[in-house]
Amino acid sequence: ETGVTQTPRHLVMGMTNKKSLKCEQHLGHNAMYWYKQSAKKPLELMFVYNFKEQTENNSVPSRFSPECPNSSHLFLHLHTLQPEDSALYLCASSQDRGRVHEQYFGPGTRLTVT
Amino acid sequence: GQQLNQSPQSMFIQEGEDVSMNCTSSSIFNTWLWYKQDPGEGPVLLIALYKAGELTSNGRLTAQFGITRKDSFLNISASIPSDVGIYFCAGRILSGYALNFGKGTSLLVTP
């Protein structure tokens, strides 16, 4: 596997479910990002991790909980979501957060909350 | 974050035509980026611009960093069906660690 991979690619969950999204990068990068992409809206940065430390939380509701166990893996734990949380969730990575303009995106997880 | 205005919102053109789209901001950026997103995939970087006035090409794509540092445009020449997708601009301010994205331009190309 090369680049940035995300699993699952599609997820349907009820509002009371708990699920996790996984991102893995094989680029040797040290910064990883979670974005939310909704139709007709700009990409919204959710979280940034730099060398496994969270450096940014863009006022994201606590029902989204990130985890970065090492520089290659990033998780987004989901709990008690709302229908308006349905979106494409994109993971990205870059050499470090100073190289944010050189980030590579994964293919995304299409999340539907019912 | 800084708001980027990207236009047009969508374009429907014939194969072989040239395409132009642009992005403007109320703030000064020191980096402008253009991405393409195919259906079911993440955005892929097409062109990065680092200097005011810079004009950079990538095959049939040409992008420019505006002199005022508040705008950028992307041109696609002689479009082909595989150019179909959503094109995003993004900007980075001098001291920032985040990108600000436009809403995207959806491009449809008919054979």
HADDOCK unambig.tbl for C-alpha pairs under 7 A between the chains (distance, minus, plus):
assign (segid A and resid 40 and name CA) (segid B and resid 103 and name CA) 5.97 0.50 0.50
assign (segid A and resid 41 and name CA) (segid B and resid 103 and name CA) 5.15 0.50 0.50
assign (segid A and resid 42 and name CA) (segid B and resid 101 and name CA) 5.39 0.50 0.50
assign (segid A and resid 42 and name CA) (segid B and resid 102 and name CA) 5.33 0.50 0.50
assign (segid A and resid 42 and name CA) (segid B and resid 103 and name CA) 4.34 0.50 0.50
assign (segid A and resid 43 and name CA) (segid B and resid 101 and name CA) 5.97 0.50 0.50
assign (segid A and resid 90 and name CA) (segid B and resid 42 and name CA) 6.86 0.50 0.50
assign (segid A and resid 97 and name CA) (segid B and resid 97 and name CA) 6.00 0.50 0.50
assign (segid A and resid 98 and name CA) (segid B and resid 97 and name CA) 5.96 0.50 0.50
assign (segid A and resid 100 and name CA) (segid B and resid 97 and name CA) 6.23 0.50 0.50
assign (segid A and resid 100 and name CA) (segid B and resid 98 and name CA) 6.42 0.50 0.50
assign (segid A and resid 105 and name CA) (segid B and resid 42 and name CA) 5.46 0.50 0.50
assign (segid A and resid 105 and name CA) (segid B and resid 43 and name CA) 6.12 0.50 0.50
assign (segid A and resid 105 and name CA) (segid B and resid 44 and name CA) 6.95 0.50 0.50
assign (segid A and resid 106 and name CA) (segid B and resid 42 and name CA) 5.42 0.50 0.50
assign (segid A and resid 107 and name CA) (segid B and resid 40 and name CA) 6.71 0.50 0.50
assign (segid A and resid 107 and name CA) (segid B and resid 41 and name CA) 4.25 0.50 0.50
assign (segid A and resid 107 and name CA) (segid B and resid 42 and name CA) 4.24 0.50 0.50
assign (segid A and resid 108 and name CA) (segid B and resid 41 and name CA) 6.56 0.50 0.50
assign (segid A and resid 108 and name CA) (segid B and resid 42 and name CA) 6.01 0.50 0.50
